[in-house]
Each structure stands twice: as structure tokens, then as C-alpha cells.
Amino acid sequence: MKKKKLLSLAMMIGLSAYLIIGTAEPAQAMHIAEGFLPVQWAVFWWIVALPFFLIGLRSLSRITQQHPELKLLLALSGAFTFVLSALKIPSVTGSCSHPTGTGLGAILFGPSAMTVLGGLVLLFQAVLLAHGGLTTLGANMFSMAIVGPFVAYGVYHLLLRLGNQKLAIFLASALENLLTYVTTSIQLALAFPAASGGFWAALLKFAGIFAVTQVPLAISEGLLTVLVWNWLQTYNREELETLKLIRS
């Protein structure tokens, strides 16, 4: 079993490297670009996001102390988010569309822990890949690493009552993707209200542009997350039993 886990991990690392290196291109503005938001809004979203990040650190510390055997699965959740959110499609000026990958980690470890993993992913992308930025990190963290995971966690546990776990995983991942971009649209509309119609007109414009690329991406992310879940059931069954996500 250990050999199978190591082999499957090596395959995932190889796939991640291919997706990042093989699809490399000149950086477009990922998430909300560096310096794009007015200073007051950049500071505002930093203030809003930081408490969630600090609470997430406590949650992550508790998980690793109680179940050190889950560290590899935590790393896999972070890598999944990093790889998916690195696949970008230019969209609204100053931003772009992409999968988020935060739904899987939220289902496995809860939204607070995923806030930290998602925040670190955004930080690495801003520093290493010039995607997003440090001034807009708070805004990007709020949309992708806070709203997304909490939506995924809530949708998953709500729909799990229907008895179809894989359907719950699919819809949780798809809806967290869509709600991440609804949040980004709200952030952009607040910062750049339309000259005619103000906030609501700007929100309809931003959300409408995002929807063209984000709806098919959300469906694709939901399907991919279910495939990864099937993979985890085969190679990481013990960890899923520890998390009480499947029965022994």
C-alpha cells in the first residue's frame, strides 16, 4: 500500500510539473492584478482577510498535531489548488478566469484550514509567478481562500444529506468556483462603479464577462474534483477514514 501511495504521489507531482511548466507563457493578470485596486480597497480587504487567516492557522495546527499522518494529504490539497489556479484564461481587464481548486481541501479539512493553504498558494503565485500581487493579496484571499472554501464546505454538508456523496462533491466544487468569481465581481464593482448605474451596473458588467469563461470552468472543476476523490478513495482510504469522510 505504501508503494502504491508513493507511486500515485509521484504521478501527481509529475502531472503538476507538466501543467505548470508545459503551459508556461507570459504572465497575464491572475486573480486581481498587482496595483489594480485603489489603495483604500486594497487595505480594506487585507483587514477583512487577516482574521480568517489567523483562525485558519490555529485550525491547521490542531489538525497536524492531532493527526500528523495527514500532512501528506494536506500538502496534496495545497498542490491541487496551486496547479488548478495556475491555469488561467484572460477575462476582465486586471483579472482573469481560472479554476480555484479550494473545494477539495475544504471538504477534507474544513474551510478554515483551506484559508491558510489558499492564502499561501496566492502568496507563492504573486511572488514566484507574478500572478496577482501583494497589494491585492487580501482581496484575492477573501474571494478564493475564504468565500470559496466556506461555500464548498456548506454546500457539501447540505447536499450530503441527500445521500449522494459524489454529487455533493461535484456541486460543492463547482459552486465554490462560481461564488469566488461573484465575489471578485463585487470587489471590482465596489472599486470601479459605473459612471451610469453605479455599483449594480458595474457588477452586472463584471459578472457577465466572467460568466462566459467561468461557468464551463466551474463544471470542469467539479468533475475533476470527483475524479481526484475517486483516486483518494483508492490510495488514501485510511486518511479518509481518519477524517470520517468514508466508513471503514
N, C-alpha and C positions, 0 to 999 in steps of 0.2 A: 504493500500500500504506500509506503514512504517513497519507493522508487517511482510509482505512478504519480504521486504528488509533485515530486521534483521534476519529472518529465513534463507534466502539464504546466508547471510554473515556467519552465524553460521555454515552452511553446508560447505562453502568454507574453513573456519578455521579448521573444523574437518577433512576435506579431506587433507588439508595441513599438519596438525599434523600427520595424519596417514602415509602420503607419506614420511615425514622426519624421524619419529620415527620408523615406521614399516619397513622401508627399511634400517635402520641403519646398518652399517658394518664398519670394519676398514678402515680408510680413504685411498683412492688412491690419486694420484696426480691429483687434479682437475684444469682445465684451464692449465696454465703453473706453475709448482711447485715452491715453495719457494727455492731460491738459485740456480735454474736451469740455468738461463740466466747469461752470463758473465756480470760483473759489468757495463761496458760501455753501453751495450744494455739495461740493467735494468734502468739505469739513462736516457738514450735517450727516452725510451717510457714513463717514468714519465714526462719528459719535454714536450713531444708531447701531452699527455693526459690532463695535468692540465688546459690549456686554455679552452678546451672544457668543463671541469667540472665547471669552474668558470662562463662561459657563461650560462651553464645549471642552475646554482644556481639562476641567475637573471631571467631566464625563469620560473623556478619553483616558485619563489617568486611572480612574476607577476600573475601567474595562481591562486595561493592561495589567493592573495589579491583581485583580481577581482571576483573570483568565489569560496568563501570559502566552498560552498556546494559540491565542487568536491574533497575535501580532502579524503573522504572515497574511492572514485574511484581511486585516486592516490595511496592510501595505497594498494588497491586491485591489482593494476598494479605491484607494487613492490613485493607483496606477490606472485603473479603469476610467476614473474621472479625468485624469490628465490626458490620456490618449484621446478620449472622445471629444473633450473640449478643445483639443488642438486641431480638430478637423473643421476648418472654417469656410464659410461662404459669405462674401461681402454682401451687406444688406444696407441698412440705414447709414447715412454718412456719419462717420465717427463710431460705428459699431459694426457688428456682423452677426450672422446666424451660425449656430453650431449645436451639436448635441452637448449635453451637460454631464451625464454620467453620474449624477449625485443620488439618483433614486436607489441604486443597488446598495450603496453604503448606508443610506438612511433606513432601508428595510432591515439590513443586517445589524446595525449598531445603534440606530436611533438618530434623530436629526441633529442633536447637539454635537455628537462626535463627528458627524459629517460636516458640520460647520467648520471645524478645525481643518479637516482634511481638504475640504473645498477651498478654504482660505489659503492654505499652504500651496495648493495647486495654482491658484490665481497669482500668488506671490512669485512662485517659480517661473510662471509664464511671463509675468511682467519683467522680471529681472533677466532671465536667461533667453527668452524668445522675443522680447519686445512686443508682447501681446497684452493689451490692456495697459495698465500703468499703476504707479504708486499713488498718485493723487486721486485716481478713480477706483482704487482698490476697495475702499469702503462701500461704494455704490455697487461694484461688481460682486463683492462678497455678499451684500444684502440680497441681491436678486438670485444669484446662483448657489450660494453656500448657506443661505438662511431660508429664504422663501421656498426654494426648490425642495430641499430635504424635508422641511416641515409639511409641505403639501404631499410629497411622496409617502411619508410616514402615516399621515392622516388618512389618505385615500386607501393605502394598503390595508390598514386595520379596519377601516369602514367596510371595504368590499370583501375582506376575508370572511366576514360573517355569512356571505352568500355561499361559502364552501368551495369556491374555485380559486385556489392559491395563485395559479399561473395567470389567470385573468386579472387578479388583484395586482400582481407584479407588473403586468403589461400596462394597465391603466395608471398605476401609480407613477411609473417611469415616464409615460407619455404626458401625463398631466403636469408633472413637476417641470418638464421641459417647457410646456406651453406657458405655465404660470411664471416661470423665470422670465420669459420674454414679455409677458404682460407687465411684469414689474419693471423691466428695463424700459418699456414704452412709457410707463407712468413717470419714471425718473427723468427721461428725456423731455416729456411733455411739461413737467414741472419746471425744468431748467430752461426750456425754449418754447414757451407758449406761442401759439399762432397769433399773428397780427390781427387776424379776423377770426373770432371764435374762441380765442384764448386756449386754456388748458384742454378742453374737451375736443376741440378741433385738432390740436396737435396730437392728442392721444389717439384719435381715430387714424390720423395720418401715419404715425409711427407704427401702431399695431397692425394696420393694414399692410404696410410694406413688409413687416416681419412675417406676417401670416403666410405669405407666398412661399417662403422657404421653410418656415418653422413647423408648419403642420405636417408635411411629409417627414421632416427630420424627427418630430416627436413620435410618429408612428414607428419609424425605423428604430429609434432608441428603445421604445417599448419592446419590440420584437427581439432586439439584440440582448436586452437585459434578461428576457426569458431564456434565451439560449445560454447565456452565462450562468443563469440559475440552474439549468439542467446540468451544466458542466460541474458546478459546485456540488450538486447532489451526488454526482459520481465520484469526484475526487476529494471533496471536503465534507463528507457526510457527518463525520464526528464533530466538526466545528459547528455545523448547522444544528446538530442535536444539542450541543452545549448552549447555543443561543436560543434553544427551544423553538426553532423555526420549522423543524420537522420532527417526527416521532421516530424513536429507535425501533 
